Amino acid sequence: MPDGALPVLDVKDLKTVFKTRSGEVHAVNSVSFDVKPGELLGVVGESGSGKSVTMMSLIGLLPSPPADVKQGEVLFDGQDLLKINARDLRHVRGGKIGFVFQDPMTSLNPVFNVGYQLMEPLRLHMGMTKAQARIRAKELLELVGIPDAERRLKDFPHQFSGGMRQRVMIAIALACDPQVLIADEPTTALDVTIQAQIIELIKELREKLGMAIIWITHDLGVIAGIADRVMVMYGGQVVEQAPVRELFTNPQHPYTRALLQTIPSVRGARAEKLNVIEGQPPILGAAPAACPFRDRCAYRFDRCDRENPLRRDVSPHHDAACHYDFTKGGAHGV
C-alpha cells in the first residue's frame, strides 16, 4: 500500500436508521472512514455495534423500508454511491465491490449449481459469453483452492463442506476483479482449522490481486494477524481508529481497552479468568447525545453524560472519540 495513496473508498458522515413500529432505531451514527488501494481495514466491535449495517448501507444491500440511509457520502470511482440510480449501483455491487457474507449456506442459491452462480456475475458485469464465463468460473474455483474445479462446477451448494462453500462465496465475490472486497465475518460459522485456511486464502489473494479489503469481525485475534488498520465501532459509531500495531499497544478508548482485555490468554500452568465487559450495549432509539459507552466505562465523569465526544487525533493516523485523555491521565482539554 503506497504512502499518500488516495482512498479507493471514502465514507463521510453516514447515518442509517430503521423504522419500526416502536420508533426509529439509529443503527449508524455519523460514521466516517476510508480505505486505500491494497489496504486491509479491520472493523471490530461486539454484536449490534453497527459493523455490518454500515457496510451494507454503502452498496444498497439493506431492505428499504425499513432501512433508510438518512445522510452521508460514499465516494467510489468518482461517484457518490448514495446518489446513483439502482441500475448503476447493481453494476458496482458485485462488479467493482465484492461482498462475502457470514453464512454461505444462506447466501448461495440451493437450486442452482455453483457454476451457474459463478457465471452469472461474469455475464452480467463483464459481458462474457457462456463459454468464456465457464472457463473463468473454473479458474476462479482453482484460485480459491477448490480441487477438481471443472467437475465441481456442476455441484450444488449442499454438496460442499462449510469451508468449501465459503471458498465458493469468495470466488463469486472475486469474479469481476473488484477494487474493494467486503468480508462480513466470513469465518464465524467455520471450525478453527477451516478458519485459518480461509484467512490464509484471503491474505494470498490480497497479495496476488492487490485489492482493498474491509474485514468485519468481533475477533481481535484474527485482526491482529491480517489488518493494516483497525476501526473500532460501538453504539453505531466509530470510537477509535489506528494502525493495527498501535491499536494493540496504545489503545486510547475505554471500549478498545476493554475489548483487548477480553482476549483469552494462558500464562504459566493455569489459565487466567476470562475478562468480560459488564453491562449491555446501548438501545439506539435516538441519535446519541452523550457518550454511548458511559454506562459501562470505568473512566466516566460528568462530561460523558452531557456530550457525545468527537473523534480527535491522538497521533498521526490514530484518533479516538473519548473525553478522557489516557496520555495525560485526565479529561481531554483540561
N, C-alpha and C positions, 0 to 999 in steps of 0.2 A: 504494500500500500504506500504510494508516494506521499511524502510530506507536502502539505499545502494543496492536495488534490481537492477539486470541487466535489461536493456531495453528489452522489448519484440519486439520492432520495433525501428531500428536505421537508420536514413536517413542522408546521408552525401553528401554535395556539389551537390545537384540535380539541373540540368538545363534542361529546356524543351522549345523548340521553335516550332512555327507553320510556315510552309512555305506557303506563299500566293502569288498571282500574283503581288502584290505591294512590296514584300520583306518578310523578316523574322519578326515574332513577338516573342520577347523574354519574354515569359509568366512566366517562373520560373527561377530565377537567383541565383544560389548557395545557395539553401535552405538546412539547416541542422537542425535536431531536433530528439528527441527520445520520446518514451512513455513507461512507465514501467507497469508491470502487475497490474491490478486493478485501474490504474490511469485514470482520465478523463482530457484530454487535450483539452482546448477550442482554436479554431483557428478563429480569428476575423479580420475584415477588410472590407472596402467597396467593392462594385461590381467591378470586374476587378483587384483585388489585387493579384490574383493567388491562392486563397484558394482551390477551387475545382480542378483546373488543377493540383496542387501539389499532391493532394490525389489520383486523377485518374491516374497520372503518376506512382504512386507506384505499381499499380497492373494491368497495361496494359489496362486500360479502354478507352484510347484516340485512335481515329482512326489514323492509320499511313499508308500513308500520310493523312492529312497534318502535324500531330504532330510528333515530333522527340525528344526523350529523349536523349540529347546530351552527358551527363555525370552524374556521381554520383554513389552512392551505396545505396541500400535499403536492409539492413541486417535483416532477419527474419528467425527464426527457423534454424539457422546455414547456411543459403544460401543467396546469393545476388539475389533478385527478378528480377533485370535488366539483369541478365545473364542466367537465367534458360530458358528452352525451353517452347514453348507455351502450351504444354500439361501439364507440371508440374505447370505452372502458373495458369492454369484453376482450378487445384485441390487446390491451395492456395486460389484463389479468389472464394468466396462463401463457401469454406470449412473452412479454418483457419482464413481468414479475411472476415468479412461480410461488406456489403455496403448498407446503406439506402439512397435512392435518395430523392430529394426535392419534386418531384411531383409523387405520387404513381399512378395516373391515366395513366401517360405516361410510367411508369416503369413496371406495371403489364400488362400481355398479355390479351387483351379483349376477345380473342376467347377460352381461357382455363379457367376452373373453378379454384378457389383458392386452392382446394385440390390437383389438378394436379400440380400447380405451387409450392406448398409446398413439395410435394412428390418427385419432380424431383431432387433437390439437395441431398435429403436423399438417393435416389437410386444411384445417380451418385457418390457422395463423400463418403457415408457411407456404400455402398454395401447392403442396406436393400432390402428385398423383398417388393412387392407391399403391402401386408398385414401389414408388420412391419412399412412401411413408412406411411400408412394411420393412424395407431394408434399414431405414433409420430406426425403426422400433426395435429391430433385432440388435442394432449397435447400442442402443440405449440400455437394453437389458444386460448386455455384456459389460457396459460401462459401470453399472451398479453391482456387478458381481454375481449375476444370476446365471448358473451354468445351463448348457443345452438350450440357449436362448431361442433358436429357431422353433424348436418343438414347443417350448413353454408359452410362446405367443398364443397358442390355441387353448391354453388352460384358463380356467375361470378362477376368480379370487379365492374361493373356498378350497382350491387345490394347492394353495401356497401356505406356508407357515406364516406366523405373525411377522417374523423378521423379514421374510421374503416379500410379503405384502407391502411392508414399509419401503423396501427397496424399489418395488414397482411404483409406489407413490412418488418416490424421489425421481425415478426415471421419467414419469409423466410431468413432474414439475420442471425438469431439465430439458424437456423435449424441444423447446423452441429457443434454446440458448438464452435464458433470461439474464438480465443485468442484475436483478435482485432476487434472492431466494429467501422466502419467509418460512421458517420451520417452527410450527407450533407444538412444542413438547413432543417431538417425533419419537422419543424413546420411552415415554412414560408407560405404555402398555406392554413393554417387552421385558424379558428377563435380563439379568445383569450382563451375561455373556453377549447376548444379541445387542444390547445397548452399546457395548464397547465396539462391536463391529460396525454399527450404524454411525457412531461418532467418528471412527477412523475413516469410514467411507466418505463422510461429509468433508473431512479435512483433506483427503486426497482429491476429491472433486473440486474443492475450492482452489487448491494449488494448480490443478490441471486447467480449470476453466476461467479462473480469475474473477468470479462473480462476487458481489457483496452478499452477505448472509445476515439475516436477523434471526437469532435463535432464542425462542421463548421457552423459559423453563422455571421451575422452582428449585432446581438442583444446583447449588453453588459449586459443588464438586465438579460437575460437568463443565460449567462456565470457566472455572479456573484453568482447565486444560485446553480450551479451544478458542476463547474470546480474545479480541484485541482490546475491546472497551465494553464496559458494563453499564446498563441503565437500570436503576432500581425503582420499582413502582410500588406505591401504596395509596389506597383510597382514591384510585383513578387518576393519580398524578405522578410525575417524576419527582422523587425525593433526593436522588443522588445520581451522578453520572461521572465516571472516571475511567482511565486506563485500568485494565484488569489487575495488574500488579499493585498499583497504587490503591485501588479499592480494598484489596485484601490486607494491605499493610498499614493503610492510613484511612480507615472509614470515617466519614465526617457527618453521618446522620445516625441518630439513635436506632432507627429501624435497621439500617445496614449492619450496625454493630450487633444488634440482637440476632439478625439472621446468621451472621458469621458464627455466633456463639452456639447456634443450634446444630452446626455440622458435627456429626458423631466423630469421636476420636477414642483411641485406645492407647493409654500410656502405662507403661510398666506391666505388672502382672494382672491388674484388674481394670475392667472398663470403667470409665467415669460416668456419672449420672448424666443423662441427656438433658440439656437445657431446653426450655420452651419459652415462648413469648406469651406471657399472661394476658388474658383478655381476649376480645373479639375484634375483627375488622369493623370499621365504621359502616353504618347504614347510610347509603348515599342518596337520601331522599331530597337533598338540596346541594347546590354547589357549596363546597366547604368555605366557611367564613372564618374558621380557626384551624389550627394545625390538626389534621386528621389522625395523627398518631398520639396526640396528647394524653388520651386516657390510658395508654399502655407504656408511657415514656417515663423513665427514671430521672430525666433531666428537665421535666416540666416546670415552668414558672408562669407568672401571671400573663405575660405577653402571649403565651401559646394559646390561651383561652380567648384572646381578643382578635388575633390576627393570623391569617394563614401565611406562613413565610414564603417569600420568593426565593428562587434559586440564586445563589451568589457564588462567585468564583472563590474557590479555596486555593487553587494553584492553576497554572496553565493546564487546560483540558480537564479540570476537575471542578465540579460545582455541587452544591448541596442546598436543599431547602430546609433550613433549620435556624431557629433563633439562637440556639446555643452554639458557641464558638469553642470547639474542642482544642484548638491551638492555643487559646488563652484561658480555657477553663472557666468560662463565664458567658454571659449574654453577649451576642454579637452587637457591635456598635456601642457598647458601654465601656 
